Amino acid sequence: MKDLEQLQYPIGHFLPPTQITADLRQIWLSQFAQLPYELDHLSHPLSTQQLQERYRPGGWTVTQVIHHLADSHLNAYTRIRLTLTEDNPVIRPYEEALWAELTDARQADISLSVNLLKSIHGRTVILLNRLTEGDFERCYIHPEQPEKKTLAHLLGIYAWHGRHHLAHIRLTLK
């Protein structure tokens, strides 16, 4: 069972620190900014067969992982904007496993999602680079979690999320 856990979480689970410093936010922002370019570099030479490989039994194909990143980070973009413009917004969850089974997530050219990520991340990085300490302390509510989360926490989650799925793709290529 540990092997399956290692395949599912190759970089481990996201463990939020007790204190999120400006330096840590900068590291996360850099990781977030680089994700689309790392993904492009990693996925560019892949064959059709490699794109249909699964990183673990019962897991998604590389194609589904790439499209999932775009779906998820599009939701992150919306969640960030809601958190900055509303007081304690309740964000809307979505059924990511079902989204990954839709035709576009299984069959569309991955360049569509890589380019979407470049655009989403480009806009998000411009926005996040200009936020104040207070802005990063703004909160949102996820209806499936018991406590409010800060925008700084959200940045950490999505920086981790990108690295998490890049690791899945790397596992598939081994």
Summary of the structure (lengths in Angstrom):
residues: 174
radius of gyration: 16.2
end to end distance: 20.3
largest distance: 47.3
contacts: 498
relative contact order: 0.22
helix: 65%
strand: 5%
